[in-house]
Every structure is written in C-alpha cells, then in structure tokens.
Amino acid sequence: YFIYNQCDLVICPSKLATEELKRSGFKKPVANIPNGVILGGTKLLSQKEQINFKKKYHLKEKVVLHFGRLSYEKNVYVLIKSFHKLVSKHSDVSLLIIGDGPSKKHLVKLTKKLGMEKSVYFTGFIDHKILLSSGLLTIGNVFATASPMEVNPMEVLEAMVWGLPIVGIEQAGLVELISSNGFLVKSGDVEEMIEKIEKILYDQNLAKKMSQESLKLIQDYSIQKTTNKLLHVYQNLISKTTS
C-alpha cells in the first residue's frame, strides 16, 4: 500500500474491496463509488430483427449470453463445460460468447472437443458502442459469468441495463450486484451453474421477475448518480485541503 498511502483519498468501486482495504491497515480515506452506466436508450428489437440476429449467429430459441474480455482468469471454460451439460438435456439453447482475448483459441478448441460447434458461437471483438447500440444483447435470456475475481464489472452492469437475469460467482463484487435479479453459485461448480441457468431459461415467470429486478437494481448505478457522488467526494476533499 506504499503508493496508495501517498494519496489523500482512494476511490474503490466495490464495497467489499473498500472494507478489505480498511481491514488491511490502509491508512488513508477510502470512498466507495461504483462504476456508472448510461440508462435509457436501449434499443428494443422487432421480432424480425431478433430472427435476423439469431440467423446471423446460428442461434436457437433460448440464448445464454456472455460478453467481455476472454482472458484466462475469467474462467469462461467453466461456463462452456456447464453449457455442455445443458445441451445434453435441451436441444433448443445456444451460448453466445461476445468478445476476444488471449483465451479465445483455447475456448474454441474446448468447444470443438466437446462437440458443441453448433451450440456455441463466438462473435469475436465487437466495438463496445456498436454492441450497445445494436440491441444484440436483447436476444439473450440470461447473462452468465464464471469469473471469480470481479470487483464491479461493467459487463454485468450493462447486462442489467438490458434487463437480463444474471448468474455469477458468489465471490468478490458480484455478491453486491446479484440478489433478486439472479443466482450466485460457488466458484468452479459446474453442476450448480447449469442448474441455475436452466431454472431461468425454463421458468418464464421467474425469468420475468428477475429481469424486472435487474432493471430496478441498476437504477442505483446510473451515470448521473455515480457522477454526483464523485463530485461530492472531490468537493469535500478540496474543502479539507484548502481549509
């Protein structure tokens, strides 16, 4: 903490990480301000547009969605292994993986090894602005992540903006984002992950309720609210240093 202790204030996007800093003997003030997202402006796709997207990416009726950087620590392979079990039980579901990164080749190889080339589709890199403006995220029925080390992940926040139910790992910052809007599972637990994803996919009432909860909970992360918190913190810091 040598560098941090040279600062007048440290801003941390996660409550748990903020508490961990304080418990670890960090001497300077710490403010918890989460990442902010732009609310509204989400494009609702027509039925024809949804069909066209599903044709483009060879998707079936139900879609499990994952997007973000494909790096090894994200444990996307756990999601793929979980999905393999789901496909063995249901023929109407696809996994859409949006993004690129160092683990992509390994993940594609794993998908082929499991014989799921027709059930898992990798889009590769899609520009962030294009992804959000296209409405592509609306074709997902659930957003899932197997990453055990997220602090305040933008991909989860953005999935919530689009009203997606969330399945994530019961660790780090995800415990602050996932409650009534989805399920938390143990890290690396393939069986539990697939059980929770399956529940959402095949229970329309539950999925609708969780979708509404995502839209409700994300209101606290609006860019307006987080910016106001940041300005307030800066103003207080300036007043203390100039007094």
Number of C-alpha atoms within 10 A of each C-alpha: 11 7 6 12 13 11 11 12 16 15 14 19 17 23 18 18 17 19 13 12 18 14 10 9 9 15 16 16 14 17 17 18 21 24 18 21 20 15 17 9 11 16 14 16 16 10 9 9 14 16 15 13 16 19 11 9 14 14 23 16 13 19 22 22 22 25 24 19 19 24 14 15 13 18 19 22 22 18 22 23 17 21 25 20 14 20 16 8 11 11 12 13 21 26 26 24 22 19 18 18 13 11 17 20 12 12 18 18 12 16 20 12 10 12 12 18 14 13 20 25 18 18 13 15 16 14 9 11 8 10 14 18 13 14 19 17 27 20 23 21 25 27 25 27 23 27 23 19 17 20 20 23 17 15 15 26 23 19 26 29 25 25 29 30 31 31 25 26 24 19 18 17 20 25 17 14 21 23 16 15 24 25 22 19 19 15 18 17 14 19 15 16 27 21 14 18 24 18 13 22 17 12 10 12 10 16 22 17 16 25 24 18 20 27 18 14 18 22 17 13 19 18 16 15 15 17 16 12 16 17 11 12 16 13 11 11 13 11 9 9 8 6 5
